[in-house]
Amino acid sequence: MKKFMVRCDIEGASGVVSYDQAEPGKSEYEIGRSYFMSDLIALIEGLKEGGADEVHIYDEHCAGRNILLDRLPAKKGVFVYAGKPLYLAKCPGGLDDSFEGLILLGFHSKRGSKGCLLNHTYEPDLADILVNGTSVGEIGMEALLAADFGVPLVMVTADSAGIAEARAFGTKNCEYVCVKESLGEYGARVYPLGVTADMIREAAKRAAIRSYIRTELRGNARIELRFFDTPFAARYRKKYESELLGDTISALWCEYQRRKTEIAAELAGE
């Protein structure tokens, strides 16, 4: 059985050039959401055309409530992880070694990528993440989490800066789909949705047809978190060290997710 895990974001979706288009409640969010859905629908169609038996879609953006279920193709074997399911070390975000490959849809460059479109790393509190001494953004972290289970990165859709970043983590035959060209932090050269949908659909079909070599990267792991000066960061530093050490990146990242949830609840209750 061919199963693919799809992690979704919106800032790197076709046409999105502003946080007003990416953040729920903002003035242009429904426009950005429709652009994102165009990309996601094309991806699912391409994967199924290429022979994928199951497509598991994890909505990572904000509160994880961005996918319009009534617009998804009515195809068997399509599953959506919505809201914020617990991250467990044995299967972070539903990911385990049963998947053929990881696909990142709508991603972007890491925080600090000078002059790059909507660059950031997960949440406003994080300035940087270092994994075994190397700075990574969301693309790198998601690829490394999957690698713990031997699941290769097989396809990425993003702006040009995100694609450049992703090339360090994909397989030899990874499909890279540049849906817009970054022209600054809040500007890009964008394409008609029909054009990017065709690009994504064809790339997804090729990705589903291929077979991939699985290589687990488990071993000694270290994650160092660098924060901005925020209330969350102050509370985190008071309770925990900024460095996490352990056997796997996935276990360390799950521990950070637990700490983040704990601290957020404390701050909300004050």
N, C-alpha and C positions, 0 to 999 in steps of 0.2 A: 504494500500500500504506500502510495506517495502522499505524504502530508507536508504542508508548508505552514510555517508560522509567519504571519505578517504583523509587524509593529507599525502603528500609524501615528503620524504627527500632521500638523496642518501648515506650519510656517513654510515648509518646503513644497507645498502643493502647487499645482499649476496656477498662475495668475495672482497668487497671494503676495503682497508687497508691504503690508502694514499690519500691526498688531490689532488695529480696529477690525481687520478681516479675520483675525485668528482667535480672538478671545471672546468667549460666550458673554453676551450682554452688551458688547460693543456695537457701534452703529452699523458696521458693515459685516458683522459676523455671519449672517445668513448668506451673504454673497460668497464669502470665503468658504463657508461650509459646502455650498453647492459646487464650488471648484474642486474641493477635496473629494466630494462624492463622485464626481466625474472620474477622477483618477482611480478611486477605489473600485468602482464598478468595472472600469477597463481592466484593472489588474485581475479581478476575480474571473472575468470572462476569458482573459488570456490564459490564466492558470488552468482553468477547466478545459479549455480547448487543447492545451498541451498534455492533458491526461492526469492532472492532479485529482486524487480521490477526495482529499480533505483540505480545506483552507481555513485555518484558525486565525482570526483577526483580533488583535489586542489593541484597543483604543487607548493610547498613552496620553493623548492631549488633554491638558487641564484635568477636569473631573472624570474624563472617560465617557462622556455622554454626547459624542459628536456624530455618531453614525446613524443615519436615517434608515432604519430597518426596512421600511416599506419601499425603499428604492433599490435595495440589493437584488441582484439576479436571483430568481427562484430556482436555485440549483441545490441538489442534495450535497451534503458534506461541507456546507459553509457554516462556520460557527463564529460568534462574536463574543468577546470578553469585554463587557461594559462596566462602567463604574470604576471602582478601585479594589479589585480582588487582592487578597493578601499575597504578598511576595513570600514564597516558601523556598528554602534553599534546595529542596529536592525537585522543585518545578517552578522556578520564578516566572510569574505571569503566564502559567500554563505551559512553559517550555520544558521539554525533556528530550531524551535521546531518540525518541520515535520519529522525529521530524527529519525530512529530507534536506530542508534548507530554511534559512532565515531571509525574509524580505523586509526591507525598510522602505516605507512609503511616506513621502512628504517630509523628509528630514532636511537638515540645515547644518551649517558650520558651527563649530564650538564658540563659546564666548571668548571675546578677545581677538577674533579673526578680523583684522583691521579692514574696514571698508567693505565688509561682506554682509549680504542681505540677512536681516533679522537674526544675527548671530547671538546665541545664548546656550547655556548648558542647564537643562532641566528647569530649575527654579531660580527665582531672583536672588536667593541667599548664596548660591554657589558661584564662586569666581572661577574655580578650576577643579578638575579631578585628575589626580596623578595615579596611574596604575603601574606598579613596579617601576616608578620613576618617570613614566612617560605621560605627558598631558593628553587627555582624551576628552572628546565631547560625547554627545548622545550617540552618534554613529559608532564611535569606537567602543563605548561601553556596552551597547547592545550586541555588537559583534563578539566582544569578549565573553559576555554572559553565555551566548549561544555556543561559543567554542568550548566552554567547560563541559558541554554535553556532546561534543563532536559534531555539532550542527554548523555547517558553513554558511557564510553570507553569500547569497547567490544573486541578489538583485537589490538595487537601490534607486529610488527616484528622489531627486532633490534639485536645488538650484546648482549653478555651476560650482560655487565654492564648496557646497556640501559634497558634490560628486568628487571634487579633487581630494577632499579629506577622506572619502570612503575608499578610494583606490588602495589605501594602505591595508585594508582589512578584508577585501573581497577575495573570492577564489580566482583562479586563473581565468575562468570563463564567466565570471560575474557579469551580470547585465547592469549597465549604468545608464539611466535615463535622465538626461538633463532637461527639465521641464521649463526652465527660465534661466536667463543669464544675469548674474548679480552685477549691478552697476553702482553699488553703494549700500549702506545699511538699510535704506528705505526706498530703494529703487531697483528695477530690473527690466530687461527686455523680455517680454512675455509672448506667448504664442496662443493662437485660438485653441479652445478646449478640444475641439475635434482632432486637431493635430497631435496634441499631447496624449489624448486618449488612444489614438492609433499607435503611437510610439510605445506606450505602456503595455497595451494589449499584445503587441507583437513580441516585445521583450519578455513578458511574462510567459507567453507560449513557449519561447525558446528555453527559458529557465526551467519550465516544468518538464520538458522533454529530456533534458540532460540528466546524466548520472554524476554523482559527486563523490569525491574521496573524503572520508570522515577522519578527522584527526583531533583527538581530545588534547586540550592544553592545560589540563589540571596540574597543579604543583604548588609550591610556595607562592603566596599572593600577598600583595600589599596595596592598599588604597589610601591615599592621602587626600583629604578634603580641605580645600581652601575656600573660606567664606568671605563675603562682604560684611560690613559692620551693620548687622541687623539684629532685632530682638531675638529671632530664632538662633542666630549664630552665637549670641552672647549666652543663651541658655545651653546650647550644645557644648560650647567650650567649658562651661561650668560643670557639666555632668560627664563629659566624655573627652577622650583624646581625639585629635584630628586624624590620627593614623589608625587604620584597622589592619590586623595581620591574621592570616589563616591559611587554610589549604587551598581554597578556591575563591576566585573572584565573585562567583555567584553567591556563595555563603556570606562573604563580606558585604556585598551590595544589599542582600536581604536584611542583614543586621542594620545597615544604615537606614533602610526603609522602615524598620521597626522603630528605631530611635526617632526618626523624623515624625512618625505618626504619634509617638508618645509625647514628644515636645510640643507638637502642634496642638494636641489635646490640652496640655498643661496651659499653654498660652491662651487658648480659647476660653478656658475656665477661670481666668483671672479677671 
